[in-house]
Amino acid sequence: MRLGLVGLIAVVLAVAGCTVDDTAVPTVAGPDAAMVATVDCGDDGAATVRATFGSRDTEEVSVAQAPDIAPAETVPIYSDEFRAEDGANESTLTIWTSPTRGVCTTALTDRATGNVLVQVTGPAAETVDGLVKSDG
């Protein structure tokens, strides 16, 4: 029993010393690096989406699939690809999603691998950030 207790204490101390960096900004890097941002509010949700990237002007779009809440200028699913800007070593991407109805999922994906780098789902406003580096 004593050896088991010592082993348990060692595991608890080892785990207690571990930290997870949940503040790290998802990053893609390399000469062809690209990040894809998507916002999907399902069949009955709606949101305002703002995208800022490097020196581009802020883009604002409405997202909705339901015909009763989707005016002509609304897109059913927001999706855009972001690459490092010419002459820039890195460019920061920020996607702000503010649901006005239902629940929305906002995700950033590495275009090259298809790996989802960050994904948030919920009824509240969310901001996700990413970084695209051209110089691996």
Buried (B, 14 or more C-beta within 10 A) or exposed (E): EEEEEEEEEEEEEEEEEEEEEEEEEBBBBBEEBBBBBBBBBBEEBBBBBBBBBBEEEEEEBBBBBBEEBBEEEBBEEBBBEBBBBEEBEBBBBBBBBBBBBBBBBBBBBBBEEEEEBBEBEEEEEBEBBBBBBBEE
